């Protein structure tokens, strides 16, 4: 019997992780631990619907002395772990997630530590290192300084919330189990209940937990789920507080580390702004009531001590506390300055901010042939709503125009926490009068004037720590040594060369020489080409792996224009469109040296997409080229913008110089909604690809739903593809698609009328097509790149949900049906489907089946109802097939 006792039991709750579970188990089997025969790996298949079960069985055959397999229906991660605990025989227990792993020395190092401190701790934790969609150390790794014991009374902020990165004495677990009613934070609740018995745990720093960050994990998609809020606070925050009140027997008092843990997890929920679940008014009232109840048990000083939470949010939390002293934030005047006290530091001393030391952020600089345009913001602890911000240039004072910085403001759901003060100013100049000028800012606040220091955003093209100079249109800007002034001069090749050579010299003193030499080479080559360039250069780009959109249509139109402009199309070399595009002009491989040099020397980047890889091919290394990345970004759009996309397309995130629209409704939405664009950047000219629409209708129904961002993994910058997501098949979205595509009534209709159907999934869900089976040969799934304009040409009926492709199809006056089987995943905008849509809105499958049948009389398709054609003609500004001509001419005139 003694031989059956194991040292370690590693319990893994396996659910739809066919791509990862083998790698996780291999990380255990490759451990440098001399007693691997005393390690059991308990794989609990939690009702997986992919090939996870088969892989687990293969692993059991491969490692029969270590792997224990349990097959179960789906109970959730908590239930699966509890099943594993029932059969675990290990002295020490771990709950490794099946998409993660352990470094090679983990079991050896943890075992050694536990044996040395067995009587003192019940839990030993190791650092977490993230990989996958995010990389680097976990935010709570600060406690892993050296191996040792953590006394939580002394180090209340050294909290531990992850059970996978922890090891437990089986005797300490006893009857403790994971709460199977919880969807979130069951980990943290479990570990806190065990650590709370001794208020102490051990840390080992010589190994680490490999934590795979996936966009579709619960921590990433949680904000879209209502349970992530109120249900979570009830089952975790309040439950933990109540348990520790009983454990410690002191009325209304809980240990400070428990306060800190509850508060730490609360911060992730109050800092959410985008992609939040749509809570009703009653749900919001309940949410705030529960947060106030939680805060009642948390001391003010614990809130003030929370790491990496801005003072704005700390102030917000204190304002919700009914029992708060709430006197930690106040402003006063001293020594001809205004000062703000913001809480206290770890020594109990006040944190003091001086207005005279606050920085102003210059986010955008645009140099035209007659003006320098500057946009920025200042976000300080001081309330600057009544402050005046002005700019001094060439001895003149220019008042700034206030700008709403909605995209930067801090919110909790819809509650404004902190409002930033944005500004915009235009500084006119004449080349002859510019020499030796300067730009500085003045803040006038309560009768006092302050000259702030300046910080610089990406689109200012200036960086304190990198190249400190920017030049365009014969004007040169550079950062002054005092950092409160931007020097302005007429371009001097000698001075420009001096600054850029100085930057290269500074680069040579940095580490990672191989990378730095590559940066220097690109910069030198790009600078040489820019200096020798005689003609303007435009580069066109769409998706990395395919063309066929507005950029291609415009590229085709203007490729033969005698305008003395170099035009290049950028696309992956393995794309089917790579060779086809060559008939119109020069085509270059995305990511190649030629692409980088074309980009750094281009005047215009013209694209139908606004993903970062379009306007920033350098990713995180952008800062090394920032002064050379001043191309005018022309965004032709991929589809008509009908929802509020301002969080993504905001000017301060994209810096779009020319944004194309198709209708007065769309145009006005970009002006009225918080995108921060003006009439100078929005051009209502129509989409170039609309010019290519021709009707050649065949007996064909198109089913073209759009995608759901939370259900797919991030895009690969090199390939333009997305990794398969094993949890996709369990979504309502996937199940509704399968139900529609296999509808017996629709399939019977196709047989009866002689029609066929093409299912054209959005390119962002193609990697999931294995989850969307089709049973009839009358329905074809398009799993490759295809010309949408050709599909629209031959299609007779379009069925979509919220996709903007309906706007293309409507121009051909054909039947459109909106099958909206779930709630709109995008923010509301100006477009009302019921009153503005180009077809009926239907929510149930039987409604779709009946409506499509009604479109056929004696198996012949009837004409599109006139009301929908009238809506089309009312929506578009132009339907004359001259959109490309208007857009081309507008781009030519951008700098005139």
N, C-alpha and C positions, 0 to 999 in steps of 0.2 A: 504493500500500500504506500510505503514511503516514497518509492520510485515514481509514483504517479503525481506527486507534488511537484509543481513547476516553480521556477523562479519568477518568470514573467508570463502574464496573460495579456496579449495584445488583442483587444476587441475592436473589430471594424464593422460598422454598419454600412452594408453595401447596397447602394440603390442607383442603378443606371449610370455606372461609372466604367463601362467597358473599355474606355480609352486610358484609364488611369490605374485600375486596381492592381494589375500585374506589376506595374512600376512601384507601387506602394509596398507590396509584399516583397519585392526584390530588395527594397531598401532595408527590410528586416533580415532577409536571408543573407545579406552581404555584411551583416554586423561583425565587427571585430570583437566578438565576445566568446570566450573560451567555453562557455556552457550553453551553446546554442541548442543542445539536445534537451534543455530544460526551459525552452521558450515555446509557448503555444500561441498560434495565431488563429483567433476565432473569427471566421468570416460568416457574418449573418446576412444572408441574402434577403433584403427587405422588400420582396415582391418586385424585383427588377423586371422591366419589360424589354430590356435590350439583351445583350449577350453576356451580361455580368455573371449570371449563374453558371453558364458553361465555362467561363474563364476561371471562376472560383473552383469548380470541380477539376479543371486541369491543374490548378495550383495545388490542390489536395493530392493529386496523383504525383505531382512533381516533388512535393515536400510532405510525404505521408507521416513523418515523425513530428511534424510541427503544425500542420494546418488542420484545423477542425472546421467542418462546414455545417452550417445550420440553414435550412431553407424555411422561409416564413412568408406569410402574406404581408402586405404593406401595413406596418404599424407606425412608421416614422422613425427618425434617427433615435429618439429617446427609447421607444419600444424595442428597437433592434439591439441597442446597447444593453438594455435590461435583460433581454433573452441571453445575451452573451455572458452576463454576470452570473446567471443561473448555473452555467457549466464551467465557469472559470476556476482553475485550480491554482493559479499563480499566487506567489507571496506578494507580488507587486502587479498592479493592474494599470493598463494604459488604453486609451480610446483613440487610436490613430484613425484619422479620416482617410478614406480609401483613395483620395486624389492627392494626398500629401506624402510625406516620407520622413525618415530620420537619418541624420548624419551617421557615419559608420561607427563612431565610438560611443554612441548614445547609450546603449544598454550597458556596456562596460562601465562607463563613467557614472551613470545613475546608480547602478548596483553597488559600486564601491562607496558612493556617498551615503546611500541608504544604510548600508551595513555599519558605517562609522557613526551614524547619528540616529540609529533606529528608534530609540526611546524618546527622542526629542521632537520628531516631526512625523506627520502622517502623509505629507505631500511633498514631492520634489518636482520643480519645474525647470524647463530649459528655454533658452531664447528662441524666438520665432523669426525665421528669415523668409521673406516673401519672394515668390517667383511667379511667372505667368503674366497676367495682365498688369500686375504691379510688382515692383522689385524693391528689395532693401529690407532693413530691419523693421520689425513691428513697432508701433508707437510706444508700447509698454516695455520695451527692452532696456530702458534706462536702469532698471533694478539689477541687471546682470553685470555687476562690476567685478565681482570675484565670487568663488564658491563659498557658500556659507549659509547661515540661518537668518531668516528675515523675521525680526520681531515686529509684528504689525502694530503694536502699541507705540513703538518708537518710530517706525517708518510706515505711517498710515497710508502713504501714497504709493507704496510698493505692492500694488494690488495684482492679483492673478485671476483671470477670468476664463482661461482656456483649459479644458480638460484634456484635449488631444496632446497638448504640449506639456502635460503634467503626468506624473506617475503616483499611484496611490497604494498605500498599504492595504491589503485586502481586509485586514482586521479592523481598519478604520472605516471602511465602507459599510460593513455589516449589513444592516437592512436599508441603508440609504440607496435610493434609486433615482433615476432621471424622471422628471415630471413629464408624463406622456400627454398631458393636456396642453403643453406649451409648444408653440410653433417657433418661438425665438427665445434665446438666452437660457435654455435648459442646461447648457454647459456651465454658465456662470453660477446659476442657482445651486447646482450639484456641488461644485468645488467650494463654494462659499460655506455651504453647510458642513463640509468636512474640515476645512481650514479653521472654521469658527470654534471647533472643539479645543484647539490649542492656541489660537491666535498667532500661529507661527508656521512657517514652511521653509523648505530648503531650496536653494538655487544652485545649479551646476552650469558653468559658463564654457566648458571645454567642448561642448557639442551643441547641436541645434536641431530644431524642428523645421522641416521644409514645408512651408505653408503656401499652397498654390492658390493664388487669387484669381477667381474667375468672375467675369462680369455677371454671370447668371446665378452666382451663389446667393444664398438667402440674405447675406449682409449687403449685397449689391442691389437686389430687387425688392428688399423688404419695404422701402418707403412707399411703394405702390400698393401695399397691402394694409388695409385698415387695422388688422390685428397687430401690426408693427407698432401701433400707438397705444390705445387704451388697454387692449387685452394684455399687451406686454407689461404695461405699468402695474396692472393688477396682479398678474401672475408672477412677475419677477420683483419689481421694485418694492411694492407694498408687502408682498409675501416675505421677502428677505428681511425687511424692516420689522415686521411682526414677529418673525421667528427669533431674531436677535434681541428683541425687547424681552421675550420670554426667557431666552437663554441667559441673559445678563441680569434679569430681575430688577432692572431699574426703570422706573416709569419715565417714558418719553425720552429715554437716553439709549443710544446705540453706539457701538464702537466707531471711532473716527474712520477706520479703514473701511467699514461697511458703508458709512456715509459717502466716502470717496468713491467706492466701487459703484454704488447706485448713481451717484452724480456723474461719474465718468461715462457710464452707458447712456445716461439721460442726454448728455451733450450731443451724441450722434443724432438724436431725434429732434433736438431743438435747432440744430444747424441745417436741417434739411430745407431746401427751398424748391428745387426742381423735381419733377417726377414724383410728386407726393400723391397719396391716395386722396380722392375727393371725399372729404368728410362733410357730413350735413351740419347744419347750424347746431342741432342738439348734440351731435357727436363732438363738435368743437367745444361746446360748453362743458360737457362731461370730461373731455381731455384736460382742459385747463383746471377743472376742479380737482382731478386726480394729481396733476403736477403740483398744485398748491398743497395737497395733503402730503405728498412725498417730501416737499421742501420744508414742511413743518418740523421734520425730524433731522434736518441737515443744518448744521451751524453755519452762520454767515462766513466765518473764517475758512471753513472747508470749501465753500464756493469760491472764495477769493484765492485759495491755494491751488485750484484745479489747473493742471498744466495745459498749455496750448488751447485755452479757451479765451477768446478776446474779451477785453474789459466790457465791450458793449453787451455781450451775452451774460456776463457775470452781473452786470447792472440789471439786466432784464430779469434774471432769476431772483435777485434780491427784491426787485419790485413786486414779484409775485408772492413773496413770503409775508404772511400776515404778522409773523412774530419777529421780523427782521429789524435790527437797529437801523439799517439802511442809511447810515451816515458815513459811508466809506467813499462817497464820490461828492466832491464839492469844489467849486471854483472860487479863487480869490485873487486880488491884485497886490503885487509886491514888486518893488524895485523897477517900476515903470514897465512891468510885464504882467501878463495874466498867467496864473498857474492853476493846475487841476490836480487834485488829490484823487488817486484811483487805487483804493484798497491799500493793502500792506504787503510788504515782502516777508520772507520766511523769518526775519528777525523782529517782525512786528513794527517795522518802520514804514511810514507812508511812502507810496510810490508817487512821485511828483513829476508832472509834465508841464513844460513851459511853452506857451504859444510861440515865443520867439524861436524855439528850436524845432518847430514842426516843419515838415517838408511838403512841398507841393509837387504833385506828380504830373509830368508832361507825358500824356499817353500817345498823342498823334501829332506829327508835324508833316505838313504838306507844303512843299515849295512849288508855286506856279510861276509863270513868267512875270507876274505883277504883285503877288502877295505871298506872305508867309502865314499859313493857317495853323493855329495851335489849339489843341483841345486837351483838357486834363481834368484833374479833380484834386480835392484835398479832403481827407477823412481823418479828423482829429477828435480827441475827446471833447473838444469845445463845440458848442452849438453855433455854427457859422452861418445860419440862415440869414442873419441880418448883417453879415460881414460883406464888405465890398472887396472884390478881387480885380485888380487892374494890372496892365502890362506897360512897362516903360520901354520904348524903342526909339532910338535916335532922338532922345530928348523929349519925346511926346508921350503923353499918358493915354492909353487906350482902355476904356472900360470893357470888361468881359461880359458875355451874355451867359446867363445861368442855364445849365443843361441838366435835365433829369437823368440821374445815373441809376436808373432802375436795375440794370443788370448787375450793378455792384452793391446795391443796398443790401443790408442784412435783414433776413426775415425768419420768423418761425411760422411755417405754413403761410397764412396771409397777414400775420402781425408784423408790422415794421419794427425792427429792432434798432437799426442805425441807418440814417440817410446820409449819403455822401454828397458833397457839394461839387457839382460838375460845372465846367465853364468852357466857353468857346470864344476865340478872338481872331480877327484878321488884321494883319499888319501890312499895309501897302508900302511899296518901295520902288525906287528907280535905281537901276544898276549903278549909275554914277554917284548916287548919294549913299550907297550902302557901306562903303569901306570903313572899317574899324567901328562899326556900330555894335550895339549889344542889346540883349533882351533880358529883362529882370521883372520880377513880380512884386506887387505890393498888396498886403492884406491889411485892410482897415477894419479894426474891430473895437467897438466901444470907445471910439475917439482916438485910439492909438494905431500907429502904423508899424508894420513889421515887414521885413524883407526875408522871405523864406528861402531855405536851401531847395534845390531842385533834384528830384529823382526822375528816372526815365523809363518809359515802357518800350515794348518791342517796336511799336510803330512810330516812335520818335526817331529811330535809327541812330540814336546816341546811347552810349553805355559808359557809365563811370569806370567800370572795371575792364572794358574791352576797348574797341576803337572809339576814340573820343571826338570823331569828326564825321560830318556828313555833308555831301555836296550834290547839288542838282540845279539845273537851269542857270549855271554861272554864279550861283550863290553858295557860300560855304558857311556851315555852322560848326562850332566846336565848343567843348565844355571848358569853361574858365576854371582856374585852379581853386577859386573860392567856392565853387559849386553853387553859387547863387545867381550866376550869370551865364547866358548863352552868347558867346561871341559870334558876330556876323561879319562876313567879309566877302568881297568879290573873289571869285575863285582864282587862286594862285597855284599853278601846278607845282611850284617849288614847295610851298607850305603844305599842300595836300600830300605830296610825296613824303615830306618830312614826318608828318603825323602818322602816315600809314607805315612807314619804315620803323618808326618808334614802336608801333603796336607789334609788328613782327618781331622786333628785338625783345619785347616783353614776353611774347609767346614762347620764344626760344628758351626761356628760363622756367617754363612749366614742365611738369612731369608728363609721362606718356608721350615720349618723343616721337614715336612712329605716327600717332594720330596728329600731333601738332605739326609735324612736317607736311602731312597731307593737307591740313588747313592752310598752311603757308603757301603751298604749291597752288591750291585752288585760288587763293586770294591774289597771288602774283599774276597768274594767268588771266583771271577775270579783270584785274585792273589794267593789264596790258591791252586786252581786247576792247575794254570800254574806252580807253584813250585813243585807240586807233579806229574805232567804229565810225563809219560814215553814214550808215543808214539806220533807221529805226527798226526795232526787232519785236515781233509779236510771237509768243508761244501759246499754242492751243493745247488743252488737256481736258479729259473727261475722267471716267473711271480708269484705273491703272490698266485693267485687263480688257476693256472694250470701249468702242466708240459708238457712233450712231445717234448722238444727241445733238443739242444745239451747237456745241463747239464744232462738231464735224460739219454740220450744215453750213455754218458760217465760214469755216475753213475752205469748204468746197466753193462757196460763192466768191470769196475774195482772193483765192489763190492765183487767179489769172489777171487780177487788177494791176494795171501799170502804175503803181504808186510808190515804187522804190522802197518797199518795206520787206524785210526778211520775215518769212512766216514759217513756223516749224510746228509740227504736231508731236506731242510726247505720249507714248504708250508702251506697254510691255511688249517685248519682241515676240513672245509666244502667243500674243493675241491674234485671233483670226483676222482682225482689222489692220494689223501692222502693214502687210504687203498691199492690201487693198487701198489704204490711204495714200500710198506712194504715187498713185496716178494723179493726185491733186497737188503734191508738193513734198517737201522734205519731212521725213519721219524719223524720230530718234527714240532710242530705247530708254524707258523710264529707269532712273537710278544710275545710268551710265555717266562716265566723265563728261561726255558731250552734253548730256542733259543738265548736269550741274553748271557747266560753263554757259550753256544757253540761258539757263535761268538767271544766273548772276549778271548777265549782260543784256537781259531783255528789258524792254520799255513797258510792255503790256503782258500780263498773264490773263488769258481769256479762257474761261472754263464754265461748264454747265454744272460743276459740283463745288461745294464749299468745304469739303473735308480738308483737314490740315495738310495732308500729303500733297494737295494741289498747290498751295501757296507757301509751303515750308518743307522742302525735301530733306531738311537736315534734322528734323525732330528736335530733341533736346539740345542739340549742338548749334542751334540757330544763332546763339549769342556771338559766335565767332565770325559770323558773316552779316551781322545785323545792319551795318552801315551800307551794305551792298544789296539789301533786300527791299529796295524802294520801288519795285515795279508797280504800276497801276494795275490793280486787280479788278478785272471786268467779270462780273458774275452774271452769266446768261440764264441761270437757274436750270434745274433739272425738271421741275414741275411747277405749276402755278401754286403760289403760296396762298393758301386759304385759311390756315390756322395760325395762331400767334406763335411764331418761331423766334421771337426776339431774344430769348435766353441763349439761343445758338447763333443766330445771324446778326447779333448786335454789332454795331460799328466798332466798338472797342474790343471785340473779339476777332473780327474778320477784316476790318479796315477796307471795305469794298469801295472802290473809286467810282464804279458804274454798275448799278444793279438794274436788271431788266425786268419789266413787268408786261402784262398782257391786257389789263383792263383798268378802268378808273377805280374800281373797287379795290383791286390789289394794290395799285399805286398809292391810293390814299391810306391803306392800312400800314404801309411802310412809313408814311409820314406821321400818322396819328398814334400808332402803337409805339411802345418804347424801344424802337430799333436804333434811335439816335441819328438816323440819316436825315438829310435835308433834301429839298427839291433839286439841289445840284448833283446828287448822287443817284437819284431814282429816274429811270428813263422808261416811259410807257410806249414801247415801240413794237411789241409782239415778239414771239419766239421764232428764230430762224427755221427751226425744224417744221413749223406749221406750213411753211411755203411748199413743202414736199408732199403734203397730204393730198392723195387722189383716191377717189372711191372706185373700187372694182369688186363690188360685193359678191361673195360666194356663200354657200350654205354652211356657215361657220359661226359658232358661238364662242366668244372669248371669255374666259374666267381669269381675271387678273386682280387679285387682292393685293393690298400693300403689306408691309411687314410690321412686326412689333419689336421695337428696339430692345426691351428687357429680355426677350427670348433668344437672342443670338449673342455669340461671342464677338469680341472686338475684331476689327479688320486687321489683317497683316499688311504692314506698310510696303513690304517688298512684292507680295503677290496680288494684293487687292482682294484676297479670299478670306473667308471666316472659318474658324474651326467648328466642327460639329458639336452641338450641345445635346447631351443625352437626356436632359430633362424637358426638351422641347415637346416631345410626343405626349407628355402629360398635360399640356396646356389646353385650355378651352379653345384657343385659336386653332391649334392643330386638329383637335377632335372635330371642330366644326367644318374644317376644310375636307377632312376625310368623309364626313357624313354627306356633304354636298356632292362631292365627286363620285360617290357611290349610291346616289339616290336612285332607286328603281324607277320612280316616275319620270325623272329627267332622262334616264337612259332609254326608257320606253319612248319618250317624246322624240329623241334623236333617231331611233329606229323608224318611227312612224313618219317623220318628216323628211328623212334623208339628210339631216344635218349632222355635223360633227362638232366636237368641242375641243378647244385647246386650253389646257391649264397652263398659264404663264406665270409662274411664281416670281416674286420680286427677287432680283439677283442676291439679295442679302439672306434669303432663306433656301437657296439652292442646295446648300450642304445638308439640309434637313429632309430632302425629298424621299429618303428611305423611310421616313416616318409618315409619308402621305401616299399610301398605296391607291391605285386606281384599278377597278375590276373589269371595266369595259374597254374593248379595243376601239370604241367610238370616241373615246376621250384620250387625247394625247397630252402627256406632260412634257413641256419644253424645258429641258435641263441644260440648255446651252444658250450662248448669245444669239440673239435674233433681232432682225430689224423691226422695231415697233411700228414704224410708219407703214411697212409692208403688211403687218398684221392688221393695223387699223384699216388699211385699204380693203382687205378681203373680208374682214369680219362683218357680220350682219347684226349681231347683238353683243354688247359688252356687259358683263356682270362683274362688278367690283364692290369694294366696301367704302374705303375712304381715300383711295388712290387718286392722285392728280392726273393720271392718264385719261380719266374721263373727260378732261378739258380738251385733249387732242381729239378724241373720238366724237365729241359733240360737234366739232366743226364740220363733220361729214354728215350730219343730220341722220344719225342712226340710233337704234334703240339702246338706251343705257338703263341699267337697273342697279341700285345701290343695295347690296345685301349686307346690312350692318347687324351682324349677329352678336356683337359685343359693344361695349361702350367705347366711344372715340378715345383713343390712346393719346391724342394730341390736344394741346390747349385750344380752347375755343377761339375762333376768329370771326371775321366778317361774314363768312359763307354759311348760309343756312340751307341745308340740304332739302328740307321740306318745301321751301319757298323759292330757292334759287337753283336747286339741282336740276340736271338735264334728264331726269327720269324719276320713277317712284322710289321711295325708301321703304325697304321691307326688312323685317327683323327675324322672321321665322322661316324655316326651310319649306314648310307647306305653303307659305305665302309666295315664295319664289317659284315653287313648282306650279302653283295655280296661275300666277301672272305670266310666266313664260308660255304656258299652254294657251292662255288667252290671246297671245300675239299671233297665233296661227288660226286661220279660217280655211277649212278644207286643206289642211297641211301647207297652206301658203302664208308667208309672213306678211302681215299688214304694214302699212306705212307708219312711220314714227308720228305720234300725236303732235299736233301743231303747237300746243302749249309749250312743249319742250324745245322746239325749234325757236320759238319766240324768246325763250330765256337765253338761248345761245346768242342770238343776234343782239340782245340787250346787254350781254356780259362783255363781249370783246370790243376793243376800240378799233382794231383793224382785222379785216378778213380778206385782204387784197393780194396775198402772196408776195408782198414786197417787204416783209419784215427784215430779211437779211440785208437788203439795201439800206434801210433806215438805220439798222444797228451798225453796219460797217461805217457809214458816214458819221454817225455819232461818236464812234471810237476815234476816227480821224480828227474830230473837232474837240476832243477832250482837253487839250492843252491850249487851245486857241483863245 
